[in-house]
Every structure is written in structure tokens, then in C-alpha cells.
């Protein structure tokens, strides 16, 4: 089964360990971390139509998970620099490859600033597509033999 929370945790731990930034889900209602921090949203999950079997017992489908990452800061220059570092981290994401996550697309960095009453929250971000596997439950049925029956329509 596809465990999105597990993948979210892997990504957040990698960002925190390698970039020293707290990573949280966007639009949380609990405690918001001290600036700067990373927030993310899963914007789409696309299950591919093809099913694979690795050893005749397990079945899985590739899944594209589309994430949106945003650096949140009270300093515009810091925000942009950290967003570049995060973008570079995804570009070279050896950590993610070691966790069986591949990246097929990373957008450019865009401005996502937000006016908070009398001051700005500086926000820069980008979107990326990560590929993971959705392991399906149940037995795999193998086809040992396949024969085509021919119906002769011209008889």
C-alpha cells in the first residue's frame, strides 16, 4: 500500500538533516516553526495504469506524487538563498534515491510572498514530481500459457 505519511516523513527528515531547516505541512493549525522553515503541500497523486510484479508474489504500480515546497522567512534575501539550496538538494537528491524515491521534474523558483497585516512573510518556492511505488495487496496471478482461438469468419 502507498504510505504518503512515510514518504512525507522521509523528505522532511532529509531536509532537516541535510539543510538544517524544519519542514512542515502547509496550512497547519498547530505550532508554526520559527523562521526560516520549509512548508510543503501534496498537490496531486497520479497512479500509473501499468502494474508490475517483482518476483511473482508482489505487485506494484508506479505513483507520481506532486509536491509544492515553500521557504518561509522574515528576510527576503535569506528566503531566496535557502530556496536555491533546497532546489539544489532536490536536483542532486542522493538521499532520496537511497530511499527509492526518484525525481522526474522540478519547476523553477517562484515568488510566493504573503502580506501579514503590516509586514510581509517572504516566501519562495517550487514544485516537483517524485516517483514512488504503490505496493498492491493480494496474490499475483501468473499466466502460464496463452493460446489464441481463431474463428474463421469466411467459412
C-alpha positions in Angstrom: 0.0 0.0 0.0 1.2 3.5 -0.7 2.0 5.3 2.6 2.1 9.0 1.9 2.9 9.8 5.6 6.0 7.7 5.4 7.3 9.5 2.3 6.5 12.9 3.8 8.5 11.9 6.9 11.5 10.7 4.8 11.5 14.0 2.8 11.2 16.2 5.9 13.9 14.3 7.8 16.2 14.6 4.8 15.6 18.4 4.6 16.2 18.9 8.3 19.3 16.7 8.5 21.0 18.0 5.4 19.8 21.7 5.2 19.1 22.2 8.9 15.6 23.5 8.1 12.4 22.4 9.8 9.9 21.1 7.3 6.1 21.0 8.0 2.9 20.6 6.1 1.4 23.8 4.8 -1.7 25.3 6.4 -1.1 23.6 9.7 -3.2 24.7 12.7 -0.6 23.6 15.3 2.6 25.5 16.3 4.3 27.3 13.3 8.1 26.9 13.5 10.4 29.9 13.9 11.7 31.5 10.7 13.1 30.3 8.4 11.3 27.0 7.7 10.1 24.9 4.8 6.4 24.1 4.2 5.0 21.6 1.7 1.7 20.6 0.1 1.0 17.4 -1.8 -0.9 18.9 -4.8 -1.7 15.7 -6.7 -1.2 11.9 -6.8 -1.2 10.2 -10.1 -1.4 6.4 -10.2 0.1 5.0 -13.3 -2.0 2.4 -15.2 0.6 -0.3 -15.6 1.1 -2.9 -12.9 4.4 -4.7 -12.3 5.4 -7.8 -10.5 8.9 -8.1 -9.0 9.1 -11.8 -8.0 5.8 -13.3 -9.0 4.4 -12.6 -5.5 4.3 -8.8 -5.1 2.6 -6.4 -7.4 3.1 -2.7 -7.5 2.2 0.4 -9.6 4.4 3.5 -10.1 2.9 6.6 -8.5 3.8 10.3 -9.2 3.4 12.5 -6.2 3.4 16.2 -6.9 4.7 18.4 -4.1 4.9 22.1 -3.7 7.7 23.3 -1.4 7.9 26.8 0.0 10.6 28.5 2.1 9.1 30.9 4.7 11.2 33.7 6.2 11.1 37.2 7.5 14.1 38.1 5.3 13.8 38.2 1.5 17.4 37.5 0.6 17.6 34.7 3.1 14.4 33.2 1.7 15.7 33.2 -1.8 19.1 31.7 -0.9 17.5 28.9 1.2 15.1 28.2 -1.6 18.0 27.8 -4.0 19.7 25.4 -1.6 16.5 23.4 -1.3 16.1 23.3 -5.1 19.8 22.2 -5.4 19.2 19.5 -2.8 16.3 18.0 -4.8 18.4 18.3 -8.0 21.1 16.1 -6.5 18.9 14.1 -4.1 21.2 11.2 -3.4 19.4 10.8 0.0 16.0 10.4 -1.8 17.5 7.9 -4.3 18.7 5.8 -1.4 15.1 5.7 -0.1 13.8 4.5 -3.5 12.3 7.9 -4.4 13.2 9.4 -7.8 12.5 12.9 -9.2 11.3 13.4 -12.7 10.5 17.1 -12.7 11.4 20.3 -10.7 10.0 23.6 -11.6 11.8 27.0 -11.4 11.6 29.1 -8.2 8.7 31.5 -8.0 7.8 34.3 -5.6 5.0 33.4 -3.1 5.2 36.3 -0.7 2.4 36.9 1.6 1.2 40.2 3.3 0.6 39.6 7.0 -1.3 42.6 8.3 1.5 45.2 8.4 4.5 43.2 7.2 5.5 40.5 4.7 6.2 36.9 5.1 8.7 36.2 2.4 8.0 33.0 0.6 9.8 31.5 -2.4 9.1 28.0 -3.7 8.9 25.4 -6.4 7.1 22.3 -7.4 8.5 18.9 -8.1 7.3 15.4 -9.1 8.5 12.5 -7.1 8.1 8.9 -8.2 7.4 6.1 -5.6 5.9 2.7 -5.7 2.4 1.7 -4.6 2.6 -2.0 -3.5 -0.7 -3.7 -4.1 -2.1 -6.3 -1.7 -3.2 -9.7 -2.9 -1.7 -12.6 -4.9 -0.3 -12.2 -8.3 -1.9 -14.5 -10.9 0.6 -15.7 -13.5 -0.4 -16.8 -16.9 1.5 -19.9 -17.8 0.1 -20.5 -21.3 -1.8 -18.4 -23.7 -3.5 -19.6 -26.9 -5.4 -17.6 -29.5 -8.5 -19.3 -30.8 -9.2 -18.4 -34.4 -12.7 -18.0 -35.5 -12.9 -18.4 -39.3 -15.5 -15.9 -40.5 -15.1 -16.9 -44.1 -16.3 -20.5 -43.8 
